[in-house]
Amino acid sequence: MLADGQGIKGAARKAGVDVKTVRRLLRSKVARKKKASKLDAFKPVIQKLICEDGLTAILVLGEIRALGYAGGYTVLKDFVHGIRPKSVRRAHLRFETDPGEQGQVDLSPYEVLFSGVPTDVVCFSFVLGFSRWQYIRFFLHADVHAVCYGHVLAFEEAGGVPEEILYDRMKQVVIESYRNRVVMHPLFNAMRLHYGDFKAVPLAPGYKEGKGKVENPFRYVEGNFLLQHRRAGFLGIDDMNEKAAVWLRDTARPRIHGTTRELPIERLDIERPKLKPLPAHRFEAAEVAVHIVGDDFCVAWDTNRYSVPPHWHGHQAKLRVLEGIIEVSVGKEVVATHRLRDTRYKRYILPEHEAEFREQSTSRHVLSEQFLRLGPAARDFQDGLIAERGGAAGYHISRILGLVQKSGGPRVAEALRHACRYGAFDYNAVARIVEGKPMAPVIAPMPSGPLPERIHDYLRGAGDHQRPLRAYQQLIHELNKDPNDNGK
């Protein structure tokens, strides 16, 4: 009305307000302009980070400070509050619990990058109701073994077990539901009894507000931990869990909780004495089986075969499968560890096991110890065999050891002495001596002089067709050599 030319009194009367009010509004037109904010230049970037990327205000602060923002956090938080889309939430009653009274457990799936490859993982989360102390661990497959293992690790890190734990009706906990009761998974129930018979409370389907203390922290995990690594990702599941442990220790637990306004790590000191004490032994959450190590120095699991050191062949081994890892133990010693494979009817042999097998199977280096037990002649035979056969020596040694099982050690040792005498460094020569010559004293050295006409009698053990001509020439030279000619 003033802009249309009406007077102050007329405008006041027409608007139904006091004249002084009109004069005050008129004076405000010449008030100084609003001071520019340090945030103004970054508002388009903030708009994208909040509305498109879903970052929290604290993460946005780190992003824009890297771009040169020099302002404070409060003005940023107020701006973010005004532009963030509002979620619709139904009303529910908030409740608090005494120390040690209650915990809550839930699972949440995510897709993350493992070495640049999108990979599905599941986050196990455990929260103590009083302190809001949280434990998380990521799994590739959240079966009942993984869920029970998550409980074991959470209880050990918290230092005890609450009186009751709330769950939704996940299949890893509840396998059947009736009107007045539920049937729990046998492994989960065994774990529950092992840790002091704590009360497991499955909530009604869809009642997520009943365990809001564990549901709400998932948003914090998503908006802080996972967003920090959304671009670079992780090397693998082990790397992800290592970084999650650091994040819990340095970020999540020492922060001021939004509801309690205290640090969860400090409130845990109050809650821990009220928790049920841990048992003397850890609950075995892994899938366990016992198998005999086969002739191929492998153990079977789900149609595939996994190697162990070959010297454990024939022994009874304990297989422990958890978190995608198969661990093989003989007695109390862990002898092999493999990453579980999703293939069928394949054999997986670790390089170190293959190398040991090659040494043990036909290599003189491993068979030598057993072979040398046959006596002094075995060492002379082995030296000659290596000089003549080279890398094939292990094959001949292993075949000769097979003769020991059939004909006995003394007979084979006698055959080795004869074979050494005539330079017959060969399995077939030893076998013919064992089969065709009775045990007898070693033949006396050949007398000097002309070559005997019945030279074949001395070569009967080796067989005249088994030796090359040069070998016989060398033998004749040795027999006819004059001991007084100084070796010429």
C-alpha positions in Angstrom: 0.0 0.0 0.0 2.9 2.3 0.7 4.4 1.5 -2.7 1.0 2.4 -4.3 1.2 5.9 -2.7 -1.0 5.6 0.3 0.0 7.5 3.5 1.3 5.9 6.7 -1.9 6.5 8.6 -4.1 5.3 5.8 -2.1 2.2 5.3 -2.1 1.5 9.1 -5.9 2.0 9.3 -6.5 -0.2 6.3 -4.2 -2.9 7.5 -5.5 -2.8 11.1 -2.1 -2.1 12.7 -0.6 0.7 14.7 1.0 3.6 12.9 4.3 3.0 14.7 4.4 -0.5 13.2 4.1 1.0 9.7 6.9 3.5 10.5 9.1 0.6 11.8 8.6 -1.4 8.7 9.4 1.6 6.5 12.7 2.2 8.3 13.7 -1.5 7.9 13.9 -1.0 4.1 17.1 0.9 4.6 18.7 -1.6 7.0 22.1 -2.8 6.1 22.4 -5.8 3.8 22.9 -9.3 5.2 26.6 -10.2 5.7 27.9 -12.9 3.3 28.6 -16.4 4.8 31.8 -18.4 4.2 29.5 -21.2 3.3 27.9 -19.5 0.3 30.6 -20.6 -2.2 30.3 -24.2 -1.2 26.5 -24.6 -1.1 26.2 -26.2 -4.5 28.8 -28.8 -3.5 27.1 -29.4 -0.2 23.7 -29.8 -1.9 25.2 -32.6 -4.0 27.0 -34.3 -1.2 23.9 -34.3 1.0 21.1 -35.0 -1.4 22.8 -37.2 -4.0 25.7 -38.9 -2.2 23.9 -39.1 1.2 26.9 -38.0 3.3 26.5 -36.8 6.9 27.3 -33.3 7.9 30.6 -34.3 9.6 31.8 -36.0 6.4 30.7 -33.1 4.3 32.8 -30.9 6.5 35.9 -32.9 5.7 35.1 -32.8 1.9 34.6 -29.0 1.7 37.6 -28.2 4.0 39.7 -30.1 1.4 38.3 -27.6 -1.1 39.3 -24.6 1.0 36.3 -24.0 3.4 37.5 -22.1 6.5 34.2 -21.8 8.4 32.8 -23.7 11.3 30.7 -26.8 11.8 27.6 -25.3 13.4 26.7 -23.1 10.4 27.2 -26.1 8.1 25.0 -28.3 10.3 22.2 -25.7 10.3 22.3 -25.5 6.5 22.4 -29.3 6.1 19.4 -29.6 8.4 17.4 -27.3 6.1 18.2 -29.2 2.9 18.3 -32.8 4.0 15.2 -34.8 2.9 13.1 -35.6 6.0 12.3 -39.3 6.6 8.9 -40.4 7.8 9.0 -42.3 11.0 6.2 -43.8 13.0 5.8 -43.0 16.7 7.2 -45.4 19.3 8.0 -45.5 23.0 11.7 -45.0 23.9 12.9 -47.2 26.8 16.2 -47.5 28.6 17.7 -50.5 30.4 19.9 -51.0 33.4 23.6 -52.0 33.1 24.0 -55.6 32.0 20.3 -56.1 31.4 20.0 -56.1 27.7 21.8 -56.3 24.3 20.5 -56.2 20.8 21.7 -58.0 17.6 20.9 -57.5 14.0 22.3 -58.0 10.5 22.4 -55.6 7.5 23.6 -56.3 3.9 25.8 -53.9 2.0 27.7 -53.8 -1.3 31.3 -52.7 -1.1 34.4 -52.8 -3.4 37.0 -55.5 -2.8 40.0 -54.6 -5.0 37.6 -52.7 -7.3 35.1 -55.5 -7.6 31.5 -54.9 -6.2 31.0 -57.6 -3.5 28.0 -58.3 -1.2 28.8 -58.5 2.5 26.7 -58.7 5.7 27.3 -56.7 8.8 26.8 -58.3 12.2 26.1 -55.7 14.9 25.9 -56.2 18.6 24.9 -53.3 21.0 24.7 -53.2 24.7 21.5 -51.3 25.7 22.8 -49.3 28.7 26.2 -48.1 27.4 25.5 -48.2 23.6 28.8 -49.9 23.2 28.8 -51.5 19.8 30.7 -54.4 18.1 30.5 -55.0 14.3 32.0 -57.6 12.0 31.5 -58.2 8.3 30.9 -61.6 6.7 30.7 -62.8 3.2 28.1 -65.4 4.1 26.1 -64.8 7.3 25.1 -68.4 8.1 24.4 -69.6 11.6 28.1 -70.4 12.1 29.0 -66.7 11.3 26.3 -65.3 13.5 27.3 -67.5 16.5 31.0 -66.5 15.8 30.0 -62.9 15.8 28.4 -63.4 19.3 31.6 -65.1 20.5 33.8 -62.2 19.4 31.4 -59.6 20.7 31.1 -61.2 24.2 34.9 -61.6 24.4 35.6 -57.9 23.5 32.8 -56.6 25.8 34.0 -58.8 28.7 30.7 -60.5 29.4 27.2 -61.4 28.4 23.9 -59.5 29.0 20.9 -61.1 30.7 18.9 -61.0 27.5 19.4 -60.2 23.8 16.7 -59.0 21.4 16.5 -60.3 17.8 14.2 -60.2 14.8 13.2 -63.6 13.6 16.3 -64.2 11.4 16.6 -67.8 10.2 20.0 -68.1 11.9 18.2 -67.8 15.3 14.6 -68.9 14.8 13.9 -71.9 12.4 10.2 -72.2 13.2 7.6 -69.8 14.7 4.3 -70.7 16.3 1.6 -68.6 18.1 3.0 -69.1 21.6 6.6 -70.3 21.0 9.5 -70.4 18.6 12.0 -73.2 17.7 15.6 -71.9 17.8 18.4 -73.2 15.6 20.3 -76.0 17.5 23.7 -74.4 17.0 22.5 -71.0 18.2 20.7 -72.6 21.2 23.9 -74.5 22.1 25.8 -71.2 22.0 23.2 -69.5 24.2 23.5 -72.2 26.8 27.3 -72.1 26.7 27.3 -68.4 27.6 25.2 -68.6 30.8 21.8 -69.5 29.3 21.1 -65.8 28.4 17.5 -65.1 27.3 17.0 -64.8 23.5 14.0 -62.7 22.7 12.7 -62.8 19.1 10.6 -59.8 18.4 7.4 -59.8 16.4 7.9 -59.5 12.6 8.2 -55.9 11.4 8.7 -54.4 14.9 12.1 -52.9 14.3 11.6 -50.1 16.8 11.8 -52.7 19.5 15.5 -53.0 18.9 16.2 -49.4 17.8 19.5 -49.3 19.7 21.0 -51.7 17.2 19.0 -50.5 14.1 19.9 -46.8 14.4 23.7 -47.4 14.6 23.5 -49.1 11.2 22.9 -45.6 9.8 26.0 -44.4 11.6 28.0 -47.3 10.1 26.7 -46.5 6.6 27.1 -42.7 6.9 30.5 -42.7 8.5 32.6 -45.9 8.2 31.3 -47.2 4.8 31.2 -43.7 3.2 34.8 -43.1 4.2 35.8 -46.1 2.1 33.1 -45.9 -0.7 35.6 -44.9 -3.3 38.8 -46.8 -2.4 37.0 -49.8 -1.1 38.9 -52.6 0.7 41.5 -55.3 -0.3 39.2 -58.0 1.0 37.0 -59.1 3.9 40.0 -59.4 6.3 41.1 -55.8 5.4 37.5 -54.6 5.9 37.3 -56.1 9.4 40.7 -54.7 10.4 39.6 -51.2 9.3 36.2 -51.7 11.1 38.0 -52.6 14.3 40.1 -49.4 14.1 37.0 -47.3 13.4 35.2 -48.7 16.4 38.2 -48.0 18.6 39.1 -44.5 17.4 35.7 -43.1 16.2 32.5 -44.9 17.3 33.1 -45.8 20.9 34.9 -42.6 22.0 32.3 -40.3 20.5 29.5 -38.5 22.5 26.4 -40.6 21.9 23.4 -38.6 20.7 21.0 -40.0 23.3 23.1 -40.6 26.4 25.3 -37.6 25.8 28.2 -39.7 27.2 31.0 -41.8 25.7 30.0 -45.5 25.1 33.5 -46.6 26.1 33.1 -44.9 29.5 29.6 -46.2 30.1 30.9 -49.8 29.3 33.1 -49.5 32.4 29.9 -49.1 34.4 28.1 -51.9 32.6 30.8 -54.6 32.4 30.7 -55.6 36.1 26.9 -56.3 35.6 27.4 -58.7 32.7 27.4 -62.5 33.0 31.0 -63.8 33.2 32.6 -65.6 30.3 33.0 -69.4 30.5 36.4 -70.9 30.7 36.4 -72.1 27.0 35.3 -70.4 23.8 32.3 -71.8 22.1 33.2 -73.6 18.8 31.1 -71.8 16.2 32.8 -73.3 13.2 31.6 -76.3 11.2 33.8 -79.2 12.2 34.4 -82.6 10.6 37.0 -85.4 10.9 38.6 -87.0 7.8 41.6 -89.2 6.9 44.2 -87.6 4.7 44.1 -89.4 1.4 46.8 -90.9 -0.8 46.8 -87.6 -2.7 47.7 -85.8 0.6 44.3 -84.0 0.4 41.2 -83.9 2.6 37.7 -83.7 1.2 35.2 -80.9 1.8 32.0 -80.4 -0.1 33.3 -82.4 -3.2 36.5 -80.4 -3.4 39.9 -81.6 -2.0 42.4 -79.4 -0.2 46.1 -80.3 0.3 48.1 -80.8 3.5 51.8 -81.5 3.9 52.4 -85.0 2.3 54.0 -86.5 5.4 50.6 -86.4 7.1 49.3 -89.0 4.5 47.0 -91.5 6.3 46.6 -89.5 9.5 43.3 -88.4 10.9 42.7 -84.7 10.4 40.2 -82.3 11.9 38.6 -79.8 9.5 37.3 -76.5 10.8 35.3 -74.2 8.4 34.4 -70.6 9.3 34.3 -67.3 7.5 35.2 -68.9 4.2 38.4 -70.5 5.6 39.0 -74.2 5.9 41.6 -75.0 8.6 43.1 -78.5 8.8 44.6 -79.8 12.1 46.4 -83.0 13.0 46.5 -83.4 16.7 46.8 -79.9 18.2 48.8 -78.6 15.2 47.2 -76.6 12.4 48.9 -78.1 9.3 47.1 -76.2 6.5 44.8 -73.3 5.8 42.8 -72.8 2.6 40.3 -70.3 1.3 37.1 -72.2 0.8 36.2 -72.5 -2.9 32.7 -72.4 -4.6 33.7 -74.9 -7.3 32.8 -78.6 -7.5 35.1 -81.7 -7.7 38.3 -79.7 -7.9 41.7 -80.3 -6.2 43.6 -77.3 -4.6 47.2 -78.0 -3.7 49.3 -75.3 -2.1 52.7 -74.7 -3.8 54.7 -75.6 -0.6 52.8 -78.9 -0.4 53.4 -79.7 -4.0 57.2 -79.0 -3.6 57.3 -81.3 -0.6 55.5 -84.0 -2.5 57.9 -83.9 -5.4 60.8 -84.3 -3.0 59.2 -87.2 -1.1 57.8 -89.1 -4.1 60.8 -89.8 -6.4 63.5 -87.5 -5.1 66.7 -89.0 -3.7 66.9 -86.2 -1.1 63.9 -87.6 0.8 64.1 -91.3 0.0 67.9 -91.4 0.8 67.4 -91.6 4.6 65.3 -94.8 4.2 67.6 -96.2 1.5 70.8 -95.8 3.5 69.4 -97.9 6.3 70.2 -101.0 4.1 73.9 -100.7 5.0 77.2 -99.4 3.7 76.6 -100.8 0.2 73.5 -98.6 -0.1 75.7 -95.5 0.1 78.1 -96.7 -2.6 75.2 -97.7 -4.8 73.5 -94.4 -4.3 76.6 -92.4 -5.2 77.1 -94.5 -8.4 73.4 -94.2 -9.2 73.4 -90.4 -8.9 76.5 -90.1 -11.0 75.1 -92.3 -13.8 71.3 -91.5 -13.6 71.2 -87.9 -12.4 67.7 -86.7 -11.8 66.2 -90.2 -12.3 68.0 -91.6 -9.3 65.0 -91.1 -7.1 62.9 -93.3 -9.3 65.4 -96.2 -9.1 65.8 -95.8 -5.3 62.0 -95.9 -4.8 61.7 -99.1 -6.9 64.5 -100.8 -4.9 62.8 -99.8 -1.7 59.8 -101.7 -3.0 61.9 -104.8 -3.3 62.7 -104.5 0.4 59.0 -105.1 1.2 58.9 -108.2 -1.0 62.3 -109.8 -0.4 63.5 -108.3 2.8 66.3 -105.9 3.6 69.2 -108.4 4.0 68.7 -109.9 0.5 68.4 -106.5 -1.1 71.5 -105.3 0.7 73.4 -108.3 -0.6 72.2 -107.5 -4.1 73.4 -103.9 -3.8 76.9 -105.1 -2.9 77.0 -107.3 -6.0 75.6 -104.4 -8.2 78.3 -102.0 -6.9 81.1 -104.5 -7.6 80.1 -104.6 -11.3 79.0 -101.0 -11.7 75.4 -102.1 -12.3 73.7 -98.9 -10.9 70.2 -99.8 -12.1 66.9 -101.0 -10.5 66.6 -103.9 -13.0 70.0 -105.1 -12.2 69.3 -105.2 -8.5 66.0 -106.9 -9.2 67.6 -109.7 -11.2 70.2 -110.3 -8.5 67.5 -110.5 -5.9 65.4 -112.9 -8.0 68.2 -115.1 -9.5 71.1 -115.3 -7.1 70.9 -116.8 -3.6 72.5 -115.1 -0.7 76.2 -115.9 -0.8 79.5 -114.3 0.2 80.8 -111.5 -2.0 82.8 -112.9 -4.9 86.5 -112.5 -4.4 88.4 -109.9 -6.5 89.2 -111.0 -10.0 92.8 -112.2 -10.2 95.2 -110.4 -12.5 96.1 -111.9 -15.8 94.2 -112.7 -19.0 90.5 -112.1 -19.0 88.7 -115.4 -17.9 86.8 -117.1 -20.6 83.6 -117.3 -18.4 83.3 -113.5 -17.8 79.6 -113.9 -18.1 79.6 -115.8 -14.8 80.7 -112.6 -13.1 78.2 -110.5 -14.9 75.3 -112.8 -14.3 73.7 -110.4 -11.8 73.6 -107.4 -14.1 72.8 -109.3 -17.4 75.0 -108.9 -20.4 72.3 -107.1 -22.3 71.8 -104.4 -19.6 75.2 -102.8 -19.8 76.6 -100.6 -22.6 79.8 -101.8 -24.3 82.0 -99.1 -22.7 81.1 -100.5 -19.3 82.5 -103.9 -20.2 85.6 -102.3 -21.7 86.2 -100.4 -18.5 85.7 -103.6 -16.5 88.3 -105.5 -18.6 90.7 -102.7 -18.3 90.4 -102.8 -14.5 90.9 -106.5 -14.4 93.9 -106.6 -16.6 95.6 -103.5 -15.1 99.1 -104.2 -13.7 99.3 -103.0 -10.1 103.0 -102.0 -10.7 102.4 -99.7 -13.6 101.3 -96.7 -11.4 97.9 -96.7 -12.9 99.0 -96.4 -16.6 
